């Protein structure tokens, strides 16, 4: 595509302009090919301007960035250089245009919120597939197209990768795409230019407070997602969540339809009946009551099912009551073997929801929880999670999660501030912590924090580690030695 077309109707100001037929886009100088446009993104740790000359040597024909002084030096060497005020937003808009504005050729359903995004997305994905629609999925666990699947590196991919993925889905005849939208994706402009047919807000509780000033700043990022909903589309919000009720209360200012779900919402959750093998949920909409049977357990999952059900009903999907009975979400209250569960719960709310669900499901069994907290992330939640575990579980094993560049001992100390010491032991090695829980098990075990993840991040390196694999290895070793 012609460079002039890519920057048309944008804030891009040419410092030195030469027309080029752009063959590709990248913000990574190592991925540059002949005829590429290079985005010099100034990030939190590295400045892309430092790699501009490397990108040029690899075939970049133009550089776009925010450092005017640096770009003028490149222009003096005859390089096409372009200045923008907001490199991340510009990158996303250009990527969307370069790949043929793929979101306009798809029915894109975006899901945002602190917890429940992944489960809700899997429910919708499975229901749409069951209704015989070609469907794509973009989220925390994996990226799925009708002809391929790939493990996810981020909940919402960077804009070039994201738009390339959407273009691939268009080429494969995809009709619907279910997509998790993280707060970072909104704040860092990854979804700029995308056209969403529908949106869901699941809930909001403290998270990412290492990145946002406070919970209201965090909410504002989630709220900004609404500007990406098509005026003819619709949005569902959880009215039982304080922040979800704010979205509902401001619906008059929006052109698209805003509906609520919850105990008093448009999609009214009138009854939740726990069963040994799942839940029966009663939902009332427009004076009609629906009875939904699902294998998913827990009150929090009843809200996820209601959000998905309401979305499907608004989309006009028929005969959906029977589509919720065999939902499998990797690493979300996943029973690896009888009585041993893994879950991605890494926030206070999520941990409390999962522990309460297991206690309610197995009221006469002792509950052991194995968990840690991630390093280089908001520290305030560590003692809170210790306190929640102490309030609900019978036994606690505190271990490591992804310490990243933090000292694991310091993280554990901060978790212990909230723990009941009579219930708690510390085993820093996660595999040994899981082993102790299994070998001394007297009831139900929850291994929390990593869920589907297959690595531990330590000092900038990702080491292979899977809670699921660790459970199976310990059980197999125990059988061999018995």
C-alpha positions as CSV (number, residue, x, y, z in Angstrom):
1,X,0.0,0.0,0.0
2,X,1.2,3.5,-0.8
3,X,2.7,5.4,2.2
4,X,0.6,8.4,1.4
5,X,-2.5,6.4,1.7
6,X,-1.5,4.9,5.1
7,X,-0.9,8.3,6.7
8,X,-3.9,10.0,5.1
9,X,-6.3,11.7,7.6
10,X,-3.9,11.2,10.5
11,X,-1.9,13.5,12.7
12,X,1.3,12.3,10.9
13,X,3.6,15.2,9.9
14,X,6.2,14.4,7.2
15,X,9.7,15.7,8.0
16,X,11.1,14.2,4.7
17,X,8.6,12.5,2.5
18,X,9.2,10.2,-0.4
19,X,6.5,8.0,-1.8
20,X,7.0,4.3,-1.1
21,X,4.9,1.1,-1.7
22,X,4.9,-0.3,1.9
23,X,5.3,-4.1,2.0
24,X,5.1,-4.6,5.7
25,X,5.0,-3.0,9.2
26,X,7.0,-3.6,12.4
27,X,8.1,-1.9,15.6
28,X,10.8,-4.6,16.0
29,X,13.9,-3.8,14.0
30,X,14.8,-7.6,13.9
31,X,11.6,-8.3,12.0
32,X,12.0,-5.7,9.4
33,X,12.1,-6.7,5.7
34,X,12.6,-4.9,2.4
35,X,10.0,-2.1,1.9
36,X,8.8,-2.0,5.5
37,X,7.6,1.0,7.6
38,X,9.3,1.0,11.0
39,X,7.6,2.4,14.1
40,X,10.0,3.8,16.6
41,X,8.0,3.2,19.7
42,X,9.3,4.8,22.9
43,X,8.3,2.1,25.5
44,X,8.7,1.8,29.2
45,X,12.1,0.0,29.0
46,X,13.5,0.7,25.6
47,X,13.3,3.5,23.0
48,X,12.6,2.3,19.5
49,X,14.4,5.4,18.0
50,X,17.7,3.7,19.0
51,X,17.0,0.9,16.6
52,X,15.9,3.0,13.7
53,X,19.2,2.8,11.8
54,X,19.3,-1.0,12.3
55,X,15.8,-1.2,10.8
56,X,16.9,0.9,7.9
57,X,19.9,-1.4,7.3
58,X,17.4,-4.3,7.2
59,X,15.3,-2.7,4.5
60,X,13.0,-0.2,6.2
61,X,12.1,2.6,3.7
62,X,10.5,4.9,6.2
63,X,10.6,5.6,9.9
64,X,7.8,7.1,12.0
65,X,8.4,8.3,15.6
66,X,7.9,11.0,18.2
67,X,11.5,12.3,18.6
68,X,11.6,15.2,16.1
69,X,15.3,16.1,16.7
70,X,16.3,12.5,16.0
71,X,14.0,12.2,13.0
72,X,15.5,15.3,11.4
73,X,19.0,13.7,11.6
74,X,17.7,10.7,9.7
75,X,16.0,13.0,7.2
76,X,19.4,14.7,6.6
77,X,20.6,11.3,5.4
78,X,17.7,11.1,2.9
79,X,15.5,8.8,4.9
80,X,11.7,9.2,4.7
81,X,10.8,10.3,8.3
82,X,7.4,11.0,9.8
83,X,6.5,12.6,13.1
84,X,3.5,11.8,15.2
85,X,2.3,12.9,18.6
86,X,1.0,9.5,19.6
87,X,3.0,6.7,18.2
88,X,0.9,3.8,19.7
89,X,-2.4,5.2,18.4
90,X,-0.8,6.0,15.0
91,X,0.6,2.5,14.7
92,X,-2.8,0.9,15.4
93,X,-4.6,3.1,12.9
94,X,-2.0,2.5,10.2
95,X,-2.0,-1.3,10.9
96,X,-5.8,-1.4,10.6
97,X,-5.6,0.4,7.3
98,X,-2.7,-1.7,6.0
99,X,-4.5,-4.9,6.6
100,X,-7.7,-3.7,4.9
101,X,-9.7,-2.6,7.9
102,X,-10.5,-6.2,8.8
103,X,-12.7,-5.4,11.9
104,X,-15.3,-3.9,9.6
105,X,-15.7,-7.2,7.8
106,X,-16.2,-9.2,11.0
107,X,-18.7,-9.1,13.9
108,X,-16.3,-8.4,16.7
109,X,-17.4,-9.0,20.3
110,X,-15.1,-7.4,22.9
111,X,-15.1,-8.5,26.6
112,X,-13.4,-6.3,29.2
113,X,-13.3,-6.5,33.0
114,X,-11.0,-7.6,35.8
115,X,-12.2,-11.2,36.1
116,X,-14.3,-13.5,33.9
117,X,-13.1,-12.3,30.5
118,X,-11.6,-15.7,29.5
119,X,-14.5,-17.8,30.7
120,X,-17.1,-15.6,29.1
121,X,-15.1,-15.6,25.8
122,X,-14.9,-19.4,25.8
123,X,-18.6,-19.7,26.5
124,X,-19.4,-17.4,23.5
125,X,-16.9,-19.0,21.2
126,X,-18.3,-22.5,21.9
127,X,-21.9,-21.3,21.5
128,X,-21.3,-19.6,18.2
129,X,-19.4,-22.6,16.8
130,X,-22.2,-24.9,18.0
131,X,-24.6,-22.6,16.1
132,X,-22.5,-23.3,12.9
133,X,-20.9,-19.9,12.6
134,X,-17.2,-19.7,11.6
135,X,-15.8,-18.1,14.8
136,X,-12.4,-16.8,16.0
137,X,-11.1,-16.3,19.5
138,X,-8.5,-13.9,20.8
139,X,-7.6,-14.0,24.5
140,X,-5.4,-14.8,27.4
141,X,-5.1,-18.6,26.6
142,X,-4.9,-18.8,22.9
143,X,-5.7,-17.2,19.5
144,X,-8.0,-19.4,17.4
145,X,-9.0,-19.0,13.7
146,X,-11.2,-21.4,11.7
147,X,-8.0,-23.0,10.4
148,X,-5.4,-22.5,13.1
149,X,-4.7,-22.1,16.8
150,X,-1.7,-20.5,18.7
151,X,-0.9,-20.1,22.3
152,X,-1.3,-16.4,23.4
153,X,1.5,-14.3,24.6
154,X,-0.8,-11.4,25.6
155,X,-4.5,-11.1,26.4
156,X,-4.8,-8.6,23.5
157,X,-2.0,-8.7,21.0
158,X,-0.1,-5.6,19.8
159,X,-1.8,-3.7,16.9
160,X,0.2,-5.0,14.0
161,X,-0.1,-8.7,15.1
162,X,-3.8,-8.1,16.1
163,X,-4.8,-6.6,12.7
164,X,-2.8,-9.3,10.8
165,X,-4.7,-11.9,12.8
166,X,-8.0,-10.3,12.1
167,X,-7.1,-10.2,8.3
168,X,-6.3,-13.9,8.5
169,X,-9.7,-14.5,10.0
170,X,-11.4,-12.5,7.2
171,X,-9.5,-14.6,4.6
172,X,-10.7,-17.8,6.3
173,X,-14.3,-16.7,6.1
174,X,-14.8,-15.9,9.8
175,X,-18.1,-14.4,10.8
176,X,-17.7,-13.7,14.5
177,X,-14.6,-12.9,16.6
178,X,-14.8,-13.1,20.4
179,X,-12.0,-11.0,21.8
180,X,-10.8,-10.2,25.3
181,X,-9.9,-6.6,25.7
182,X,-7.4,-5.8,28.5
183,X,-7.1,-2.4,30.1
184,X,-3.6,-2.3,28.8
185,X,-4.9,-2.8,25.3
186,X,-7.1,0.3,25.7
187,X,-4.5,2.4,27.5
188,X,-1.8,1.5,25.0
189,X,-4.1,2.1,22.0
190,X,-3.8,-1.5,20.7
191,X,-7.5,-1.5,19.6
192,X,-7.5,1.9,18.1
193,X,-9.5,1.9,14.8
194,X,-11.2,-1.4,15.5
195,X,-15.0,-1.6,15.0
196,X,-16.8,-3.7,17.7
197,X,-20.3,-5.0,17.0
198,X,-20.9,-5.8,20.7
199,X,-19.2,-5.4,24.0
200,X,-19.4,-6.8,27.6
201,X,-18.2,-5.4,30.9
202,X,-17.9,-8.3,33.4
203,X,-16.8,-6.6,36.6
204,X,-14.0,-4.5,38.1
205,X,-11.9,-4.9,41.3
206,X,-8.4,-3.7,42.2
207,X,-5.8,-4.9,39.7
208,X,-2.8,-3.5,37.7
209,X,-2.3,-0.7,40.3
210,X,1.4,-0.9,39.5
211,X,0.3,0.6,36.1
212,X,-2.7,2.8,37.1
213,X,-2.7,5.5,39.7
214,X,-5.7,4.1,41.5
215,X,-8.8,2.0,40.8
216,X,-10.7,4.9,39.3
217,X,-7.8,5.4,36.8
218,X,-8.0,1.7,36.1
219,X,-11.8,1.9,35.5
220,X,-11.4,4.9,33.2
221,X,-9.3,2.6,30.9
222,X,-12.0,0.1,30.9
223,X,-14.6,2.8,30.3
224,X,-12.7,4.1,27.2
225,X,-13.4,0.8,25.5
226,X,-17.0,1.9,25.0
227,X,-15.9,4.5,22.3
228,X,-15.0,1.5,20.1
229,X,-18.5,0.1,20.0
230,X,-20.3,0.6,16.6
231,X,-23.2,3.1,17.0
232,X,-25.6,0.4,15.7
233,X,-24.1,-2.2,18.1
234,X,-24.9,-3.0,21.8
235,X,-23.1,-3.3,25.1
236,X,-23.9,-5.5,28.2
237,X,-22.7,-4.4,31.6
238,X,-22.9,-6.1,35.0
239,X,-25.2,-3.9,37.1
240,X,-24.4,-5.8,40.3
241,X,-20.8,-4.5,40.1
242,X,-20.4,-0.9,41.3
243,X,-18.4,0.2,38.3
244,X,-20.7,-1.7,35.9
245,X,-23.6,0.2,37.4
246,X,-21.8,3.5,36.5
247,X,-21.7,2.3,32.8
248,X,-25.4,1.5,33.0
249,X,-26.2,4.9,34.6
250,X,-24.5,6.8,31.8
251,X,-26.2,4.9,28.9
252,X,-28.1,8.0,27.8
253,X,-25.0,9.6,26.5
254,X,-24.3,6.7,24.0
255,X,-25.8,6.1,20.6
256,X,-25.6,2.3,20.9
257,X,-27.9,0.2,23.1
258,X,-26.6,-0.4,26.6
259,X,-28.2,-3.3,28.5
260,X,-27.5,-4.7,32.0
261,X,-27.4,-8.1,33.5
262,X,-27.5,-9.2,37.2
263,X,-30.1,-9.5,39.9
264,X,-31.9,-6.3,38.7
265,X,-30.7,-6.0,35.1
266,X,-32.4,-6.3,31.7
267,X,-31.1,-9.9,31.8
268,X,-32.3,-10.6,35.3
269,X,-30.5,-13.4,37.2
270,X,-33.4,-14.7,39.2
271,X,-32.0,-18.0,40.6
272,X,-28.7,-19.8,40.9
273,X,-29.0,-23.5,41.9
274,X,-25.7,-25.3,42.5
275,X,-25.5,-29.0,41.5
276,X,-22.8,-31.5,42.1
277,X,-21.9,-31.4,38.4
278,X,-22.5,-27.7,37.7
279,X,-25.2,-25.1,38.0
280,X,-28.8,-24.4,36.9
281,X,-29.3,-20.7,36.2
282,X,-32.6,-18.9,35.8
283,X,-32.6,-15.8,33.6
284,X,-35.6,-13.5,32.9
285,X,-35.6,-11.2,29.8
286,X,-38.6,-9.4,28.4
287,X,-41.0,-11.3,30.7
288,X,-39.7,-14.7,29.5
289,X,-37.7,-17.0,31.8
290,X,-34.9,-19.3,30.6
291,X,-33.4,-22.2,32.5
292,X,-29.8,-22.7,31.7
293,X,-27.9,-25.9,32.7
294,X,-24.1,-25.6,32.7
295,X,-21.2,-27.7,33.9
296,X,-19.5,-24.5,35.2
297,X,-19.6,-24.1,39.0
298,X,-19.9,-21.1,41.2
299,X,-22.0,-17.9,41.5
300,X,-19.3,-15.9,39.6
301,X,-19.7,-18.3,36.6
302,X,-23.4,-17.8,36.7
303,X,-22.7,-14.1,35.9
304,X,-20.3,-15.2,33.1
305,X,-23.0,-17.4,31.6
306,X,-25.6,-14.7,31.9
307,X,-23.4,-12.2,30.0
308,X,-22.8,-14.7,27.3
309,X,-26.5,-15.7,27.1
310,X,-27.6,-12.1,26.9
311,X,-25.1,-11.4,24.1
312,X,-26.2,-14.4,22.1
313,X,-29.9,-13.5,22.5
314,X,-29.2,-9.9,21.3
315,X,-27.3,-11.3,18.3
316,X,-30.4,-13.3,17.4
317,X,-28.8,-16.7,17.8
318,X,-31.5,-19.4,18.1
319,X,-31.9,-22.4,20.4
320,X,-29.1,-21.4,22.8
321,X,-30.3,-22.9,26.1
322,X,-28.5,-26.2,25.5
323,X,-25.1,-24.7,24.5
324,X,-23.7,-24.3,28.0
325,X,-23.5,-27.8,29.2
326,X,-19.9,-28.8,28.2
327,X,-17.8,-25.8,28.5
328,X,-14.1,-26.4,29.1
329,X,-11.9,-23.4,29.9
330,X,-8.2,-24.3,30.3
331,X,-6.9,-23.4,33.8
332,X,-10.2,-22.1,35.0
333,X,-11.5,-24.2,37.9
334,X,-10.0,-27.1,35.9
335,X,-10.2,-30.5,37.7
336,X,-6.9,-32.1,36.6
337,X,-7.7,-35.3,38.5
338,X,-10.5,-35.9,41.0
339,X,-10.3,-33.5,43.9
340,X,-7.4,-31.4,42.5
341,X,-8.1,-28.2,40.7
342,X,-6.0,-25.5,39.0
343,X,-7.2,-22.0,38.5
344,X,-5.7,-18.8,37.1
345,X,-7.0,-16.8,40.1
346,X,-4.4,-14.1,40.8
347,X,-6.5,-11.3,42.2
348,X,-8.2,-11.1,45.6
349,X,-11.7,-11.3,44.1
350,X,-10.9,-14.2,41.8
351,X,-9.2,-16.2,44.6
352,X,-12.2,-15.6,46.9
353,X,-14.7,-16.6,44.3
354,X,-12.9,-19.9,43.5
355,X,-12.3,-20.8,47.2
356,X,-15.9,-20.1,48.1
357,X,-17.1,-22.2,45.2
358,X,-15.0,-25.2,46.2
359,X,-16.1,-24.8,49.9
360,X,-19.8,-24.7,48.8
361,X,-19.3,-27.7,46.4
362,X,-17.5,-29.8,49.0
363,X,-18.8,-28.5,52.4
364,X,-17.6,-31.6,54.4
365,X,-14.1,-31.7,52.9
366,X,-10.9,-29.9,54.0
367,X,-9.7,-27.4,51.5
368,X,-6.0,-26.8,50.8
369,X,-4.8,-23.9,48.6
370,X,-1.4,-23.5,47.1
371,X,-0.6,-20.0,45.7
372,X,1.8,-17.2,45.4
373,X,1.8,-13.7,43.9
374,X,3.5,-12.3,40.8
375,X,6.5,-10.0,41.1
376,X,6.8,-6.5,39.7
377,X,3.0,-6.1,40.0
378,X,0.7,-4.3,42.5
379,X,1.9,-5.3,45.9
380,X,-1.2,-4.2,47.9
381,X,-3.0,-7.4,46.9
382,X,-0.5,-9.8,48.5
383,X,-1.6,-9.6,52.2
384,X,-5.3,-9.4,51.0
385,X,-4.9,-12.7,49.2
386,X,-3.2,-14.2,52.3
387,X,-6.2,-13.0,54.4
388,X,-8.8,-14.4,51.9
389,X,-7.0,-17.8,51.8
390,X,-6.9,-17.8,55.7
391,X,-10.6,-17.0,55.9
392,X,-11.8,-19.7,53.6
393,X,-9.2,-22.5,53.2
394,X,-8.3,-25.1,55.9
395,X,-4.7,-25.3,54.9
396,X,-2.5,-22.8,53.0
397,X,0.8,-23.5,51.2
398,X,2.4,-20.2,50.1
399,X,4.9,-20.6,47.3
400,X,6.3,-18.7,44.2
401,X,4.3,-17.6,41.2
402,X,6.2,-15.5,38.6
403,X,8.7,-13.6,40.7
404,X,10.0,-11.8,37.6
405,X,12.8,-9.4,38.9
406,X,11.6,-9.4,42.5
407,X,13.0,-11.3,45.4
408,X,10.6,-14.3,45.9
409,X,11.2,-14.2,49.7
410,X,10.0,-10.6,49.8
411,X,6.8,-11.5,47.9
412,X,6.1,-14.4,50.3
413,X,6.7,-12.2,53.3
414,X,4.1,-9.7,52.1
415,X,1.6,-12.5,51.5
416,X,2.2,-13.8,55.0
417,X,1.2,-10.5,56.5
418,X,-2.4,-11.5,55.9
419,X,-2.1,-15.2,56.7
420,X,-3.2,-17.2,59.7
421,X,0.1,-18.8,60.7
422,X,-1.6,-21.8,62.3
423,X,-2.9,-22.8,58.8
424,X,0.1,-21.7,56.8
425,X,3.3,-23.3,55.6
426,X,5.9,-21.8,53.1
427,X,7.5,-23.9,50.4
428,X,9.2,-21.7,47.9
429,X,9.7,-24.3,45.2
430,X,6.3,-24.5,43.5
431,X,6.7,-28.2,42.4
432,X,7.6,-29.2,46.0
433,X,4.6,-27.1,47.3
434,X,2.3,-29.0,45.0
435,X,3.9,-32.3,46.0
436,X,3.4,-31.6,49.7
437,X,-0.3,-30.7,49.1
438,X,-1.0,-33.9,47.2
439,X,0.9,-36.3,49.5
440,X,-0.7,-34.8,52.6
441,X,-4.1,-34.3,51.0
442,X,-7.2,-34.8,53.2
443,X,-9.8,-33.4,50.9
444,X,-9.8,-30.8,48.0
445,X,-6.8,-29.0,46.6
446,X,-6.7,-25.7,44.7
447,X,-3.5,-24.7,43.0
448,X,-4.1,-21.0,42.1
449,X,-2.4,-18.2,40.2
450,X,-1.1,-19.8,37.0
451,X,-3.9,-21.8,35.5
452,X,-3.2,-22.5,31.9
453,X,0.3,-20.9,32.0
454,X,3.2,-23.2,31.1
455,X,6.1,-21.1,32.4
456,X,7.6,-19.4,35.5
457,X,9.2,-16.0,34.8
458,X,12.3,-15.6,36.9
459,X,14.8,-12.7,36.4
460,X,13.6,-12.0,32.8
461,X,13.7,-15.7,31.7
462,X,10.7,-18.0,31.2
463,X,11.3,-21.5,32.5
464,X,8.9,-24.3,31.5
465,X,6.5,-25.0,34.3
466,X,2.9,-26.2,34.3
467,X,0.7,-26.7,37.3
468,X,-1.2,-29.3,35.4
469,X,1.9,-31.2,34.5
470,X,3.3,-30.9,38.0
471,X,0.1,-32.5,39.5
472,X,0.2,-35.4,37.1
473,X,4.0,-36.0,37.6
474,X,3.5,-36.1,41.4
475,X,0.6,-38.5,41.2
476,X,2.4,-40.8,38.7
477,X,5.6,-40.8,40.9
478,X,3.5,-41.6,43.9
479,X,1.9,-44.5,42.1
480,X,5.2,-45.9,41.0
481,X,6.7,-45.7,44.4
482,X,3.7,-47.2,46.2
